[in-house]
Amino acid sequence: MHKVFCRKYGEELEGLEKPPYPGTKGEDIFDNVSKKAWKEWLEHQKMLINEGQINLADRDSRKWLNEQ
């Protein structure tokens, strides 16, 4: 099991099984974000998409969501 010192919770927790994105951003998340925090982000992301009526086909919308 992959353990990380979670950036959100400030403690060592179970990490993701693999980086969620390619490249340095994915590696940073893999190394510093717990599985629990990532799951919470995915739920929050859904809320942002639905409430903000974000069109993921639009590059600017994807960029904004990525910055969140």
PyMOL commands that set and color helices and strands:
alter all, ss='L'
color gray80, all
select helices_A, chain A and resi 23-32+35-51+59-67
alter helices_A, ss='H'
color red, helices_A
select strands_A, chain A and resi 3-5+12-14
alter strands_A, ss='S'
color yellow, strands_A
deselect
rebuild
show_as cartoon
